[in-house]
Amino acid sequence: MKEIPVILFGAGGVGQALLQLIVNGRSRVAERNQCRFNIVAIIDSKTWVWQPEGLTDAQLHDIIAAKKHHLPVDPAWRQEKLRDQKRPSDTEILEIAHQAGLKQAIVVDVTAANGMEPVIDQALELGYGVALANKKPLAGPWQTAQKYFNHPLIRHESTVGGGQPVIATLRYLLDVNDPILEIEGQLSGTLGYICARLDEGVPFSQAVAAAKALGYTEPDPRDDLGGKDVMRKIMILGRMAGWPLEETDIEVESLYPSALAHLSVTEFMAATIALDPPMRERVETAVSQGNVLRYIAHLEKGHGKVGLQPIPAQSPLANLKYISFRTACYNDEPLLIGGKGAGVEMTAAGVLGDMIDLVRETR
Ligand SMILES: NC(=O)c1ccc[n+]([C@@H]2O[C@H](COP(=O)([O-])OP(=O)(O)OC[C@H]3O[C@@H](n4cnc5c(N)ncnc54)[C@H](OP(=O)(O)O)[C@@H]3O)[C@@H](O)[C@H]2O)c1
């Protein structure tokens, strides 16, 4: 049985779900894949826990429970000890792991943090595998991000499609040399929810407020409404497909005007009422032509567009979180992946699948 040390950056919704999956599935994963994931470090934004021989399942349960209450991972911090001691930086943590003799470890980035590139670079230098749900390192400037694409020690299934096998499918198409001609999809569960409420005649401001109240949006809904997260997803797929895309190659329609960018979240939520009449007009125009509005990402010939589009109300795609690939082989009928694809459990399952794949890669 191969013991795989795991260094986990991020213990939010996805990180907690991943820990739970690892603990719950220990025997089955071990039996099927002949490996056991040994969580040696968990890092959140302020604290960390480190146990080179691996945290016990009881300790992992304790950490999951603490993070559910938005408490730091470090028990000493929670017991009011060591509160003024700063944790080592993310890269120092990898150095500590290296000094402790950890070999063939897997570094998991399930943060939403900017600036994780030095951590990834260092992990790769140490020969560690890297599994990402964090899109940002793959969606930075091409010059920096290029080296992460098709790297044998990097997996990132959960960056697009929330656990649906989108990256694996694209990788397969590329492996068999089926050129990608066009990529399209509804890539945001949050915006899909808001569009479905608009179909029902709910004003935009109320649809956004409902999505926020249900926890579907980021704490600041502008992070979803601005379209940048969707842009990052289509950029990752396009870059995999062979287009060296930069942000300027993808037009993004934000669902709020830049004049509302500097408001507090509360002010912004109040200001969304002013967006109701123009949005109602767009919805009514779409409906009068037998359409519904959906937030679609589209990429062809190295140029992308992300924004609201009318699509036929009767189309099976109207209510499906899907991604389609038109390729040389799948030309007249694109290859379609569709399904639930949202939520922390499925995202975590995608990360766990990546970790297992990395173990196979290094065998
Ligand atoms: N939620 C989904 O359904 C979903 C689907 C697909 C992809 N993703 C992606 O998965 C990632 C995680 O999502 P999430 O919903 O779990 O986010 P989240 O709940 O906001 O959790 C982020 C975690 O990262 C920690 N963190 C922030 N900066 C860090 C740093 N520099 N080093 C170490 N830890 C750091 C945070 O610490 P604190 O706990 O101290 O704040 C928190 O534990 C994101 O990139 C997201 O885009 C999420």
The ligand as an ORCA input file, in Angstrom:
! r2SCAN-3c Opt
* xyz 0 1
  N     -17.613     25.985     -4.268
  C     -17.740     25.332     -5.431
  O     -18.765     24.679     -5.713
  C     -16.606     25.343     -6.430
  C     -16.770     24.749     -7.683
  C     -15.682     24.730     -8.583
  C     -14.486     25.320     -8.226
  N     -14.380     25.934     -7.013
  C     -13.105     26.569     -6.682
  O     -12.537     25.892     -5.554
  C     -11.824     26.809     -4.752
  C     -12.334     26.725     -3.320
  O     -13.711     27.067     -3.277
  P     -14.457     27.170     -1.863
  O     -15.880     27.360     -2.187
  O     -14.033     26.056     -0.976
  O     -13.822     28.563     -1.314
  P     -13.852     29.137      0.174
  O     -14.968     28.494      0.934
  O     -13.768     30.601      0.052
  O     -12.478     28.578      0.831
  C     -11.211     29.064      0.505
  C     -10.218     28.548      1.522
  O      -8.913     28.979      1.163
  C      -8.249     29.490      2.332
  N      -7.175     30.402      1.894
  C      -7.268     31.634      1.350
  N      -6.042     32.108      1.038
  C      -5.157     31.118      1.367
  C      -3.741     30.989      1.289
  N      -2.971     31.940      0.787
  N      -3.186     29.827      1.710
  C      -3.934     28.837      2.225
  N      -5.277     28.902      2.337
  C      -5.875     30.041      1.904
  C      -9.353     30.145      3.110
  O      -8.946     30.334      4.467
  P      -9.944     30.843      5.628
  O     -10.781     29.633      5.959
  O      -9.020     31.236      6.725
  O     -10.718     31.981      5.032
  C     -10.456     29.083      2.951
  O     -10.258     28.018      3.878
  C     -12.027     28.200     -5.398
  O     -10.914     28.508     -6.189
  C     -13.275     28.015     -6.241
  O     -13.305     28.875     -7.368
  C     -15.386     25.948     -6.118
*
